[in-house]
């Protein structure tokens, strides 16, 4: 994939975005989302995937709460992101 594209001169850097958002806003929102996710992972003292897989498998209440919170927050935020995207 990557090596073949690079060798054939088909490797391009693009930003996937909707028509109502600029490249700068897209990059800023992506960066801010990463910072917020990093802060949450630091508060939980671990990564969210490990929290879901390991904690969820042992039926730890905190792991289930955090995963429902992540999915619920993502669902609520999707409305605003959709407005920027479409």
C-alpha positions, 0 to 999 in steps of 0.5 A: 500500500504505502510503499507502492504508492510512494514508489509510483508517485501516487502518494499525496497529503490530503485533508478529508473535510466537509464543504462547510469547514476550512482546512485550518478549522479541521486540523484545529478540531482534530488537535483539540480532540486529541488533547481532550482524549489525552487528558481523559486518558491521563485522568483515568491512568491508562488508555481508554482501550485498555480500560474498556477491554480489561476493565469491561472483561472483569465487569469493573463498574468504573470501566462500564461507566467510562465507556458509556460516557465516551459513547454517549458524549460522542453521540451528543457531539456528533450533532455539532460535528455533522453541522460543520461537516455537511 
